[in-house]
Amino acid sequence: SQQGEEDPQALSIQEGENATMNCSYKTSINNLQWYRQNSGRGLVHLILIRSNEREKHSGRLRVTLDTSKKSSSLLITASRAADTASYFCALVTHYKLSFGAGTTVTVRA
Amino acid sequence: EPEVTQTPSHQVTQMGQEVILRCVPISNHLYFYWYRQILGQKVEFLVSFYNNEISEKSEIFDDQFSVERPDGSNFTLKIRSTKLEDSAMYFCASSDAEGSTEAFFGQGTRLTVV
């Protein structure tokens, strides 16, 4: 399978807490990307991490990549209500992105 | 900020009818994609398009589907004879390089086949 598998499927946290979600995959990748989708809306690119990178930061987001374990994690620090969304990892292989089923994050005020 | 635009936002069609979903990718992008998302399910790749031809397509993208870039700005997805199971959100995306940079997605067209 060329897609990632996110874990957990759903996550509910209090505002201000951190949210961590994981993505595991089976194939070789050029890079791995994380996207966010608000309910019924389009996908928004969050961060791209290349196969030779181990960690990357963007604002309150931190992504790690362990190619030996074929896994990646996305950490959202100091969560806000506006972070409520579904988060997807996308594997990049040649001409396409392959998405997993996503993690639905609910941030409670 | 440049964005991918899709029209219409919602399309209702009778089973068996043809539909054309339209997309205007970001102007300097070279790679174009269509994805779909059935309600409550994951985003599925349909097709990628580069240099006026299909680069890759999934098994979902059968003979009922076709894509076209009729001019320098539009990118269309045609479903020739719609089925009930074609009901989904269809997302267009574009990127300036083949997978090595981020893809920009449109807001989607919700297709309802009745």
Interface residues (C-beta under 8 A of the other chain):
Chain A: Q3 N30 N31 Q33 Y35 Q37 G40 R41 G42 L43 V44 H45 L48 F88 V92 T93 H94 Y95 K96 L97 S98 F99 G100 A101 G102
Chain B: V4 Y31 Y33 Y35 Q41 K42 V43 E44 F45 S48 Y50 S55 E56 M89 F91 A93 E98 G99 S100 T101 E102 A103 F104 F105 G106 Q107 G108 R110
